[in-house]
Amino acid sequence: MSRFKGSQERSGLLVVYVCDERIRTEQQLTAALEYLKSHPVGEVDEEEFSRYSGVGVLVTPQQIHDQVSDLLEHHKSELMKLKYKFPVGKLMGEMRQRLRWADGKLVKEVIDQQLEALIGPRSQQSPQSNIQKSGCGGKSGAKAVVKEKKAGEEEESRSEKTAGELFGEAANFHKPGENYKTEGYVVTPHTMRLLKKHLEETGGKVVTRFPPEPNGILHIGHAKAINFNFGYAKAHGGITYLRYDDTNPEKEEERFIRGIQEMVKWLGHKPYKINFSSDYFGQLYEWAVELIKRGHAYVCHQTQDELKGHNPPPSPWRERPVEESLLLFEDMKRGKFEEGEATLRMKHVMEDSKQDPVAYRIKYTPHPHAGDAWCVYPTYDFTHCLCDSIENISHSLCTKEFQARRSSYYWLCNALDLYCPVQWEYGRLNLQYTVVSKRKIQKLIGGGIVADWDDPRLYTLTALRRRGIPPEAIHKFTAKVGVTMSQAILHPNLLDSCVRDELNNTATRVMAVLDPVKVVVENLADVQALEVEVLNIPHLPGKGAHKVFFDPSNLYIDASDFKEVAESGYRRLAPGQPVGLKHAGYVISHLRTEKDSSGSVAAVVVEAHRTEEVDKPKAFIQWVSRPVPSAVRLYYSLFLHPNPEDPAKVPNGFLSDISPNSMEVKSSAMVDETVLEAGPLTGFQFERIGYFCVDFDSTPQQMVFNRTVSLREDSGKS
């Protein structure tokens, strides 16, 4: 009976039907529960209840056998072709339509028996044919199945998941209007009427909302929330509101409002409508007055300090007369109290034992959206569920820390006899080696540790964009993480992998040297510059090509590609060890090294020969010939520990965990002139180095590039 939270009378009815075996099967019990949840009040029509629950319906084994035979005959041609690749779940689904009250376990057994008789034993099928069922074909067969999935359909489908495709807990979500079927949802005598009205107003659509507080820039965790809210609605033909939770005027800024809209658009989503909680301040105030009239709220004078801690003292004003609270609340609105001198509190105890949460407080601060019209502002606990109700939200999706507020959410809607959405919680997405708290990011900015909210070492969305991470990679990342109840604390490597997968197919290849060394080609002094055509993306010829000039009189390679003494395993340019120049069609051999007064390498003198005239070299390296002076920023982890907020590992706080080497600037880098016309945020792959994008700081005199992500490590190459 733990599955049913209805009245004692209805629980007793269900117990009677189960005990006297009128309800025998799981299917019947599920139907009975569904009926009782959809009829929460009034007398139960037992005839209708029995009919809905399949009471008295007996499905014989012979009926199951006959229906399975008929079903397999219907799909025979497909079954003979696909064998055990044919989805058994489809057969089970069709059998449920044919024989709703049949025992599912027996149906599955009969299907398995008749399948084996029709297409042969499963063990005789090839490993590929066993994909639909795990654990078949022995140990080696299981390995083959896993390998096939990773290399084939499953891996391909995962890489192509979009924000509209969802996993995990979302499969359990209620249908619009069936809120009452959700575990823990509170049903009142008004529920069914309000749900009917809700469906009339929404047309039965899924309605979600993304409700950020405009007091900072969105971060990677918000990307999951954005994709989930917009994606779930889109996948079900619904709509999503962007609603600013702007109930605290002290911390909100217009630039954050604009920035949030910009990031939602950058991720590829278009809100059905953009709203503000402050749009509803008038209605919310009226409902607060009504809550007092119904005896569910009171004006309190306990101070903020008195309310701190896990077990604050109960309010001595909890039972003050309704009329007195109404007058005092009006006085709060008219500015007759100082800040902190009075609050409006709700008579409710939350899951975390927090008693009587505050509904309204006084703040003499102009509001960025509502101006100076108000000096009392509602709290999140009062505002959120009521705004959801106003907007007819069908699925209020939020992260798990709001689970402690779920009972308050349901209580407040029902206390005012308003439509009550369902709150669904899911695990937050967190990354190691970073902080995402707006307050802590402000400290990093204020302390000069990072430049601003878009510093590429952060994991705000503006920072990720500035670092060159494409929104498609973020979609793939959040899709891989999925939607579960558990908190996800992931290594940034998973995001990096998604970024590489995306940029590998979109970023134009160019050549760059981060630490340039002059190369003098002694035997090509009189050779004119050669024009070489290079594919933008080698494995995608349809993406076009660009021209690169090879000028022997103006040639540079990277310092890491030359050694005066080559140690074991070194494969690039060294005395006695030639190296090829990518795309140029030449192999260069060391002749001598020229040094400056400090003993550093000033130039490497070489001779060059066409690749077809000499033996194939051990390696080919990048070079630049008509370079664009550039500054290249290489970014590393901002923090030393995976969790800089863990007091056990970082006892002096996150500000003490800053890495001194989180950014390296190559101020004398040279990049091929292909990049000259590229605007900010244009992404490139610097061959053999990594993925980079043009920064906003670029000037005509010097381009600036941010490293997006390094190339995959390959131990087989140096």
N, C-alpha and C positions, 0 to 999 in steps of 0.2 A: 504493500500500500504506500510505500515511500514515493511511488511515481505519481500519486494523486494527492493534491493539496486542497481538495474541496471541502465542503461542509461535512459534519459528522453523519448527517442523514444520508448523503450521497455515498460516503465511504462505506456506511453500513449496507446499503443496497448492493454495492459492488462485492462486498465480502460474502453476502448471501448467495449471489449468482456464482461466485467462484467455488464456495464450499459445497453447494449442491450440484456442481459440475454442469450447470447450464452454460457457463463459460469455461471451455476446456483448453483452448489453444492460445498461443501467443498472439496470433492474428485477431482472435476474438477479444482478448484482453485489450489490445491496442485500440481496436475500434470502440470498445466500451469506454475507455478513458477519453478518447477523442469526443465521444458523444457527451459525456458528463462535463468536460471542459467547455464545450460549445453551448451548453445549457446550464449556466452557473446558478440560475435563480429559478424559483417557481417549482411546481410539482413535476416530477419526472413521469412522462408518459411511458409506462413500462412496456406497452405493446410496441411503440415506436423504438424504444431502447433495445428491446429484444431483437427486433427486425434489423436494426442498424448493427447490432453486435453479432449477428449470425447465430443467435440462440436456437437450438433445435436442428441446425443444419449439420448433417453428417455426410462427409465425403469419404466414400469407400476406396480401398486400395485399387479395386477394379476400375473405378472412375478415373483415378489418377493414371493408371497404366494406359487406359484407352486414350486419354487426352494427351499424354506424352507421346504416344505412338503417332497420333494425328499431327502433333506439332512437329515432330522430327521428319515426318513425311513431307510436310509443308516446306521445310528448310533443307530437304535432302540434297538438292544440287549444290547448294553452298557448303553444306557439311562435308560432302564427298570431296570438294575442292580444297577447303580450308582445314579440314580435319580439326585438331584441337586448338587451332588458332581462332576458331569460331567462338565468340564470347558466350560462355555459359550463362552469364548474368542476363543476357537478352532472353534466353530460353526461360529462366526463372521468372523474369518480369512478365512474359506472355502467359506463363502458367498461372501467375497470380491474378491475371485478368480473367482467365478461363475458370479457375476454381479458387475463388477468393479465400474460402475457409479451409482449404486443404492444409494438412500438416507440412510445413516447409521442409523439414528434415526428410520426410518420406518422399516428397516431390524430388528433392535433390538426389536421393538414392536411386529412384526410378530413372531419372534422366541419365545418371552416370551408367547404369546398367544397360540401358537401351543405346546410348552412344557407343559403348564398347562393342555391343553386338552389331551395330551398323558400320562403324569405321575402324574397328580393331582396338586392341589394348593401347593405352596411352604410352606404355613403356616402349612400344615398337616404333613410335613416331620419332622424327629427327629432333635434335635439341631445339631447333628453331620453332618447331610446332608446339613446344612446351611452354612458350612464353606466357600463355594465359594462366598457368598454374605453377606456383613456386614449389621447390622441393621435389621435383620429379626427375627421373633419369639418373639417379645416383649422384655422387659427389662431383664427378667431372661434368655431368650434365648440368648440374646447378651452376657450376662455374661458367659453362658455355652460355647459359641463359643470361646470367648477369653481364657477361661480356657483350652479348648481342644487344642487350638493352642500352648499355652505356655507349656503344659505338653506333647504334642505329636509332630507331624511332624515338626512344625515350629521351636520349640526350638532345636530339634535334628538336623535339617538342619543347623541352625545358628551355632551350636557348631562344625559342621563338615566343615564349610566353609574354603576354602584354599585361598592362595594368587591369584589363578587363577579365583576366583569368584568375580564379581564386582557388584556394586549397583549404584543407584542414577544417577548422571550426565553422567556416562559412557554409559547409555542407549541411550543418544542423540548423541553419537559420529558418525562422518561421516564414510563411508566405504572408504577403500584405493582408491585413485584416484578421489574421489568425494569431494575433499576439497572445491570446489566452492559452495557446498550446505550449508556450515557452515555460520551462521550469522556473518556478519562483515568481512568475508574473501574478500580480494581485488582481483578482476579479471582484468587482462590486456589482450591485444591482443596476448600475448605469453602464457597465462595460460594453455590453453587446450593442446597445443603442449608439454609443459613441463610436464604436468600431464601424458600424454601418454608415454613420455620417462621414467618418474618415474615408471609407472606401468610395463614397459618392463624390467627395471633394478631390480625391487623388486619381480617380478612375482605376483604382486597383494597382497603381504603379508602386515600385520600390522608390522610396524617397530617403536619401541620406544627406548628411551635411558634413563639411569640414569646418570646425570651429576654432581657429587659432586665436590666441591672445596677441594683439598687435604691440608687443613690448620688446620685440627682438626679431632677428632673422630666422627663418625656418632652417632646420637641420636635417640630417640624413634620416632620423627617426620619423620626422614629419613626412618625408617622401613616402614611407610605407603607409602612413595614415592617409595621405592624399590619394595614393594609388588604390588603396583598399576602398575608401569611400566612393571615389569616382568610378573605380573599376567594378565594384559590386553592383552599383546602380546601372552602369552601362551594360553590363552582362545580362541584366534582367529587364532591359528596356526602360529603366527608370531615370531619375533626375537627381542632381546633387546641388545643394546650396553651398556657397562660400559665406559663412556667417562669422563675423568678427566678434569674439568674446570681449567686448570693450567695456567692462564694468568697473575697471580701475583707472581713473583718469590720470593718476600720478605717474604711471609708467608707460603710457601709450603715446606713440608718436606717429605723425603723418607719414614719415619716411618708411616706417615699418608696415603701415597699411599698404602703401604702394609696392613695397618690396615683396610682400606676401602674394599679392595679385600677380606680380611679375613671375614669381617662382612657380605658381600654379600653372600659369600660361606656358612657362618654359618646359614644364613636365608634360605639356600637351593636353591639358584639361581645360574645358570651358564650363564654368558654373552655369547652372540654370538661372540663378539670380544671385547677386551679391547683397547681403543684408548685414546689419549690425544689431547686436543685442540692444544697443541704445535706441534703435528704431522703435522698440517695444516698451520703452520706459514708462509711458503713460499707462498702457495696459497692465504692466507688471505692478505698478503702484496700486491700481484699482484692485488687483488680485490680492495684494498684501493687506489692504483694508478689509477685503472679504475674509481673508484668513483669520484676521483678528476677530471679526464679527462671529465667525464660527467657533471661536474659542481655541484656535490652533496656534496662535501667536501672541506675543506680549512684548511690551517695551521694557528693556532691562538696563540697569545702570552699573552693572559690574564692569570693571576696567579690563583692558586687554591683558594686563599682567595677572589679574585674578583668574582669567580664563585659561592661562597657559598650563601646560602639563597634562598628564594622563588622567588625573582625577580631580578636576577643579570642583570647588564647592557648588552646590545647587543654587540657583538664583533665588534670592528672597522675594523677587517680584514676579515669580512664575504664575502665581494665582491672582494677580491684581485684576480688578474688574475690567471687563471688555471695554466699557465706555471710557475708562481712564486711559487704557492703552490707545484707543482711537484718538483721543485728544492729544496725547503725548506724541503719537506718530505724526499727527498733523503739525505739531510744534517742531518736530525734527525737520519736516519738509520746509517749514517757513524759516529755518535758520535760528531757532531760539535756544539751541544747545551748542556747546563747544564740541569739536571733534573728540570722539572717545567718551563723551559724557552720556550717550544713550545709543542703544542699538535695538533693532527689532529681531527677536529670536523666535524660532519655530519649536513647538512642543513635540519633539521627536528625538528618539535615540537611534544613532546610526550603528552600522555593523561593527565599527571599531570602538564602540561604547562612547563615542563623542555625543554628549547630551546637548540638545537644544541648539543646533547650529544657527549662526547669525544669518538673517535674511537681508537686513539693510544696515548700513553704517553711514556716518556723516563724514563728508569730505568737502572742504571748501576749496576745490580745485576745478578750474574750467575744464570741460570735457572736449577732446579734440574733434568729436563728431556732433555732440549735442550742445556744445557751447556752455553758457552759464545758467541754463534753465533749471538745473538740479543741484542740490547740495546733499541729497541722500542718494546713495547708489546701492543697487542690489548686489549680492554676492553670487559667486558661481553656483552655490548650492540652491539658491532660490531661482536664479535666472535660467540655468541651462535646460532643465527639463521643461519649463514653461515655454521657452522659445522653441524647443523641439515640438511641443504640442501645437503651438501656433502654426508652425510650418508643416504640420502633418508628417513629421519624420516617421518613417516606418521602421527603420533600423538605426538606432543611435549607437554608432560604433566608436568605442573609446579604448584607451589602453588600460591595463589591468590595475593601475593604482587607483582608478575610479570605482573599482568594485565595491569599496567600502561606502560609496555614496549611492549605490543602486537602490537600497531600501528607501533612502530619502527621496530619490528620484520618483519612485512609484508612489510613495506616501503623499508627496506634495500634489502631484497631478490628481490623485484620487480624493485628497482632502478638499480640493476645489471642484470636484466632479468634472474634470477636463479629460479629453482624449489623452491616453497614456501610451507613448511609444514603448518599445522594448529596448533596454540597454544591453548591448553585447560587449564584453571585454575581451581583449586579445593582448598577447605579450608585446612589450615594447621592443624596439630594435635599438641596440646599443653597440658601439664599436669600441674595441680596445685602443689604447694609446691616444685617447682624446677625451674632452669633456664637451657636453652639449648644453649644459645649464646656461640659460641666458645671463643669470647673475654672475656665473664664473667666467663666461666669455667677456663680460664687461670688465671684470678684474684683469683679464689678460690684456685687453685693449688699454685700460687705464694705466697699467703698469708698463706699457710700451713693449710687451713681449710679442704681441702681434700687432699688425698695422690697423686692422679694422675687421668688421664682420666678414669681409670677403678675403681675408688673408688665406692663401691656398693651403696653409698648414692646418686650418680648421676643417670641420666637417659640417659647416653650415652649407646650405644649398648654393648661396652666392659664392662661397669659397670653392666649392666643387666645380661650379661652372667656370670660375676664373682659372682654375687649374686645368681646365680643358676636358673635364669629364662630360660626355654627352648624356642627355636625358635618357636615351635608349638603354645605356648601360645601367643606369639607376633602376629602370623598369625591370631589366633582367635580374639585377641583384635582389630587389624586393620580391620578385616572383620566386627566385630560388629559396629565399628565406621562408616565404610562405606565411600563412596566418595560423598561429597556434596560441594556446593559452600560456605557454611557457615563455619566459623572458629570454631573449636572444642576445648574447654578448659575443660578438664575432670579431675575428681578426680582420683587419683591413685587406688582407690578401684576397679574400673572397670578392670584395668590390673591385680590386685591381684586376682580377681575372676577367670579370665581366667587362671592364673597360677595355682591356686588350682585345677581347673577342669582338667588340664593336668597332674599335679603331682600326683593327687589322683589315677591315673591309671598307673603311671610309677615309682613312688618313693618307694623303698624298706623300709618297716617299721623296725625301730630299736629302742631300748630303750636307753634313756640318762637322766642324772640328771644334771641340771645346777648348783645347789647349794647342793652338796652332804652332807648327814648326815650318819654316820656309824650306821648300825643296827646289834645288837648282838642277835642271835636267841638262847636263853638259852637252850631250850629243843632239839635242833638239832645239838649240838656241835659235836656229833660223826657221823653225817650223811654225807656220801660221796656226792660229787657234782653230780647233776642230769643233764642229757642232755635233753633239751626240743626242740622239732621241732616247728618252728613258720613260718607261711605263709609269704612270702615276701609282698604280697598285698592280704589281707584277702578276698576281694570280687572277686578276680581273681585267683583262685587256680592254673590255668595253668601257672602262673608266677613263680612257684617254691616256695621253702622254705629254711630256714637256721637254723642252730643249735645255741641254746643259753644255756649256762651253769648256773645252779642255785647252787651256793656254799654258804651254810649257814654261813661259816666262813669268807666270804669276800663279804659282802652285803651292798649296799648303796641305800638310797632313797633320793628324793629331799626334801630340807628343807621346801618347801611350802606344803608338804604332811604330816606334823606333827605339831600339836599344843599341848602345855601343857594344855591349857584351850580352849575347843572348843566353839566358839560362835554359835549363832543360824544359822542354815543352813549349817554349816561346815560338810562335809561328809567323810573326810579322817581320817587318824590315829590320835587318841587322847585317853587319859585315859578313859576306859570304852567304847570305840568305835573302834572295829576291822576294818581292811581293807584288801581287797584281793590283792595279787600280780599277776599281769597279766601274763598269760601263765604258771606260776609256779605250779599252783594247790594247793596253800597254802593261808590260811588266818592268818594274824598275829594280836596279841593282845598286847597292851602296858602293860609292867610290871613296869618299872621305867625309869627314865631319868638320865643319867650321864652328869655332866657338868665340864668344865675346870676351871682354876683359875680365869678367867674373867667372869664367870657366863654363858658363851655360852654353847649350847648343844654340848657335845662331842660325845655322843652315845645314841641311844635309845635301851633299852633292851626289847625284846619281846619274846613271845612264839608263835609257829606256829602249825597249825593243817590243815590237808587235807580239801579241800573245801567241800567234801561230808560228813565230820564229824560234821560240824558246820552250823549254820544258814547263809544264804547268806548275805554278808556284804553290806553296803550302796554304796560302791564304790570299784573299782579296780585301783591300781596305778602302774606306771612303776618303774623299779629298775634296777640296774646293779650289776653284780657279778664278772665279770672278766673285769674290765673297762680299756679303753684306755684313758690316760690323754689327755685332750683336752682344747683348748681355743675356746669359742663360742662367736661370735660377733652378737649382736642384733642391728639391724638398725631401725631408726625412721626417720621422716621427717627432712630434712636438714634445712628447713626454718620454721619460726613461722607462717607466713601468707600464705593463698592460692596463692596470687600473690605477691611475694616479689619484683616485679618490678613496683608495683603500687605506684606512688608518694603520692597519697592521704592517703594510709594506711601505707606506709613505706617511709616517707619523706627523710630519710637519706640514701636511697639507699639499694640495696639488701644485701650488705656486713654487714649492721647493723641488718639484720633480721635473722642471723644464730642462730639456736637452740643450746643451750649449752648441750642438751641431745640427740644428733642425733645418738650416738653410745654408746652401753654398752658392755663391754667385761666380760664374765664369764671365768676367767682364770683358775679356778680349776674344770671345768666341767669334767664329766666322761661319756663316751659313750661305749656301748657294743662293744666287740671286732670284731663283724661282719664287722665293717667299716675298719679294718686294711689294707686290700689290695686295698682299693678304691683310684683311682687317682683323681687329681684335677678336679673339676666341677661335680663330681658324686653326684647325688642328693639322699637324704634320707628324710623320714618323721620320726622325733623324736616323738614317740607316746605321745599324749596328749599335745605336745608343739608346733610343727610347722614343716615347711619344711626347710631343710638346705642342703648346699652343701659343699664339701671339697674345701678349698682354696689352692692357690698355695703356701702359706706360711707354709704349713704343713711340719713337719720334722719327722724322726723316733722317736724322743723323745716326741713330742707333735703334735697332729693333730689340725688343725684349721678349724673351720666351720663358714660359713656365713649364717645367717638366710635369706632365700629366701622370705618367707611370713608366717605369723602366720596361725594357723588353723581357720576355721570359728568359730565365736563366737556362743555359744549355752547357752542361759540363763537358760536352764533346767538342766545344769550340772555344777558342781563346781570342 
